[in-house]
């Protein structure tokens, strides 16, 4: 599974390799928000939340209901200090995919944001 390969490289701080695979699959599947979500995650983890947020927002137009993409937008907004936007996107994850693992994670993160 390509997603697992990218995830593996992210976890092992092989950001360049993960980014390379993410971009390659974006070319093949431009409407799939997962690969943009991975790229945004990589860029965010490298400290560039503004670029990550911009990329994720653009991908959101292509794949507006993708819970993984929505979750990455929320994480990026939260990391940049914008808890109001993070809350909006955590709620969107829950709304779009209420029984998913993504929604369960969004509920946990939303509660943290609301308590802060």
C-alpha distance (Angstrom), angle and dihedral (degrees) to the residues before:
residue distance angle dihedral
X1 . . .
X2 3.77 . .
X3 3.79 93.4 .
X4 3.79 90.1 57.7
X5 3.79 90.9 49.7
X6 3.79 91.6 53.3
X7 3.82 91.0 44.1
X8 3.81 90.2 51.1
X9 3.80 91.2 54.3
X10 3.81 91.8 47.7
X11 3.80 91.8 51.5
X12 3.78 91.7 49.2
X13 3.81 93.8 47.9
X14 3.80 92.2 -111.7
X15 3.79 90.3 136.9
X16 3.79 95.6 156.0
X17 3.80 92.0 54.9
X18 3.80 92.2 44.6
X19 3.80 90.8 49.5
X20 3.80 91.3 48.3
X21 3.82 91.8 53.8
X22 3.78 92.7 43.4
X23 3.81 92.7 53.6
X24 3.79 92.1 45.1
X25 3.79 91.5 55.2
X26 3.81 92.6 43.8
X27 3.79 87.0 61.7
X28 3.79 91.2 52.6
X29 3.81 96.9 40.4
X30 3.82 107.2 25.6
X31 3.81 93.9 166.0
X32 3.82 94.8 54.4
X33 3.79 109.2 98.0
X34 3.81 93.6 -163.3
X35 3.79 93.6 80.0
X36 3.81 92.2 48.5
X37 3.80 88.6 47.3
X38 3.80 89.4 55.8
X39 3.80 91.0 48.7
X40 3.79 91.5 49.9
X41 3.79 90.0 49.0
X42 3.81 91.3 51.6
X43 3.80 93.2 48.1
X44 3.82 91.5 46.3
X45 3.80 91.1 50.5
X46 3.80 88.2 52.6
X47 3.81 88.1 57.9
X48 3.80 102.2 -104.6
X49 3.80 101.4 118.0
X50 3.82 93.9 160.3
X51 3.81 93.4 58.0
X52 3.80 91.5 41.5
X53 3.80 91.9 51.5
X54 3.80 92.3 48.2
X55 3.80 92.6 49.8
X56 3.80 92.8 46.6
X57 3.80 92.4 48.8
X58 3.81 90.4 52.2
X59 3.81 90.4 49.7
X60 3.79 89.8 49.0
X61 3.81 88.4 65.8
X62 3.82 89.8 57.8
X63 3.81 96.3 43.1
X64 3.82 108.2 19.4
X65 3.80 98.8 169.7
X66 3.82 100.7 44.3
X67 3.83 105.2 126.3
X68 3.82 94.5 -157.9
X69 3.79 90.5 52.8
X70 3.81 92.1 45.6
X71 3.80 90.1 50.4
X72 3.80 91.6 51.9
X73 3.81 90.2 50.9
X74 3.80 89.0 52.1
X75 3.81 93.4 48.3
X76 3.79 91.0 48.5
X77 3.80 93.1 48.9
X78 3.79 90.1 48.2
X79 3.80 93.0 48.5
X80 3.80 90.0 51.8
X81 3.81 90.0 52.1
X82 3.79 98.3 -105.6
X83 3.79 99.7 127.5
X84 3.81 93.7 164.1
X85 3.80 92.0 60.7
X86 3.80 90.7 40.8
X87 3.81 89.4 55.5
X88 3.80 91.5 50.9
X89 3.79 92.0 53.6
X90 3.81 95.1 43.1
X91 3.79 86.9 55.1
X92 3.81 90.5 48.9
X93 3.81 90.2 54.3
X94 3.80 90.1 52.8
X95 3.80 91.7 46.1
X96 3.81 96.0 47.5
X97 3.79 97.8 43.1
X98 3.82 108.8 15.8
X99 3.80 98.5 168.5
X100 3.78 98.3 42.3
X101 3.77 132.0 105.2
X102 3.82 85.9 -116.1
X103 3.82 89.8 60.6
X104 3.79 91.9 48.1
X105 3.80 89.9 53.7
X106 3.81 91.1 45.1
X107 3.82 90.3 53.7
X108 3.81 90.8 53.0
X109 3.80 92.2 48.0
X110 3.80 93.3 44.1
X111 3.79 90.4 54.4
X112 3.83 90.3 51.3
X113 3.81 91.0 50.0
X114 3.79 92.5 48.4
X115 3.80 91.9 50.0
X116 3.79 94.3 51.1
